[in-house]
Amino acid sequence: MTAAGVTPTDDVRTVCVMVGSLRKAAFTGRLARSLAPLAPSDMRIELLPSVGLLPHFNQDVLDEGVPQVVGDLRDSITAADGLLIVTPEYNWSIPGALKNALDWLSRLKPQPLADKPVMILSSSPGLLGGARVHPPVRNILHSMDARILARPEVQISGIAQKLTPEGDGIADAATAEFVAARLAAFGEFARR
Ligand SMILES: Cc1cc2nc3c(=O)[nH]c(=O)nc-3n(C[C@H](O)[C@H](O)[C@H](O)COP(=O)(O)O)c2cc1C
């Protein structure tokens, strides 16, 4: 059983999704919620709880025991076959709440991202699609021994115009096709 109570079969891979933004109407949250219909039939997409639920990392807190919310996050990631990180860039780098979540995970033993297949997807209302968040996130993931599907990077520019105006979906056909292809590639990568 996974943390979500789903029993995986040999055929279905569970991929969990971590979102780097905390705000309710986040484009990255909407993008994350639009992934399931684009995923291959043998991939189950599971959204993780907001990284905003985690306390700030503090070794003193960890010394008293792994907080429940951190342990739950660890269990969901451990049970999954892969992790997608869907995030904006903040000031050309990684949003603090996402960094905080990765810092927590990095201090756990066993460390849940070691050997875990991971793909980063970024978006921005601007022209660069959050391109500059990839190197810092990748660098942190390397330090944690994650297996990263690096290329081609998913960087969605002009995200406001590419999502459906209502509900969660990708309206732009080329973007939807590209994301679907990357999810399929990630499924293959996670199997290797
Ligand atoms: C603290 C902060 C820093 C930002 N820095 C960048 C940046 O470096 N590059 C960029 O394209 N957009 C930047 N933005 C704008 C975000 O891309 C935009 O607010 C976006 O909607 C945030 O993602 P979300 O919709 O998923 O919350 C920044 C926004 C905030 C709040």
PDBQT file of the ligand as one rigid body, heavy atoms in Angstrom, charges set to zero:
ROOT
HETATM    1  C1  LIG A 201       9.492  36.278  -4.448  1.00  0.00    +0.000 C 
HETATM    2  C2  LIG A 201       9.227  36.199  -5.929  1.00  0.00    +0.000 A 
HETATM    3  C3  LIG A 201      10.272  36.157  -6.812  1.00  0.00    +0.000 A 
HETATM    4  C4  LIG A 201      10.024  36.018  -8.179  1.00  0.00    +0.000 A 
HETATM    5  N1  LIG A 201      11.074  35.879  -9.025  1.00  0.00    +0.000 NA
HETATM    6  C5  LIG A 201      10.850  35.571 -10.321  1.00  0.00    +0.000 A 
HETATM    7  C6  LIG A 201      11.925  35.225 -11.187  1.00  0.00    +0.000 A 
HETATM    8  O1  LIG A 201      13.070  35.220 -10.824  1.00  0.00    +0.000 OA
HETATM    9  N2  LIG A 201      11.623  34.890 -12.461  1.00  0.00    +0.000 N 
HETATM   10  C7  LIG A 201      10.324  34.862 -12.922  1.00  0.00    +0.000 A 
HETATM   11  O2  LIG A 201      10.098  34.511 -14.086  1.00  0.00    +0.000 OA
HETATM   12  N3  LIG A 201       9.280  35.192 -12.124  1.00  0.00    +0.000 NA
HETATM   13  C8  LIG A 201       9.520  35.531 -10.841  1.00  0.00    +0.000 A 
HETATM   14  N4  LIG A 201       8.489  35.826 -10.012  1.00  0.00    +0.000 N 
HETATM   15  C9  LIG A 201       7.149  35.897 -10.557  1.00  0.00    +0.000 C 
HETATM   16  C10 LIG A 201       6.534  34.524 -10.552  1.00  0.00    +0.000 C 
HETATM   17  O3  LIG A 201       6.949  33.784 -11.678  1.00  0.00    +0.000 OA
HETATM   18  C11 LIG A 201       5.004  34.616 -10.535  1.00  0.00    +0.000 C 
HETATM   19  O4  LIG A 201       4.592  35.330  -9.391  1.00  0.00    +0.000 OA
HETATM   20  C12 LIG A 201       4.384  33.256 -10.585  1.00  0.00    +0.000 C 
HETATM   21  O5  LIG A 201       2.992  33.388 -10.769  1.00  0.00    +0.000 OA
HETATM   22  C13 LIG A 201       4.700  32.471  -9.324  1.00  0.00    +0.000 C 
HETATM   23  O6  LIG A 201       4.363  31.116  -9.488  1.00  0.00    +0.000 OA
HETATM   24  P1  LIG A 201       2.957  30.541  -9.007  1.00  0.00    +0.000 P 
HETATM   25  O7  LIG A 201       1.894  31.173  -9.891  1.00  0.00    +0.000 OA
HETATM   26  O8  LIG A 201       3.083  29.087  -9.238  1.00  0.00    +0.000 OA
HETATM   27  O9  LIG A 201       2.765  30.929  -7.575  1.00  0.00    +0.000 OA
HETATM   28  C14 LIG A 201       8.705  35.978  -8.651  1.00  0.00    +0.000 A 
HETATM   29  C15 LIG A 201       7.636  36.062  -7.745  1.00  0.00    +0.000 A 
HETATM   30  C16 LIG A 201       7.894  36.146  -6.396  1.00  0.00    +0.000 A 
HETATM   31  C17 LIG A 201       6.734  36.169  -5.428  1.00  0.00    +0.000 C 
ENDROOT
TORSDOF 0
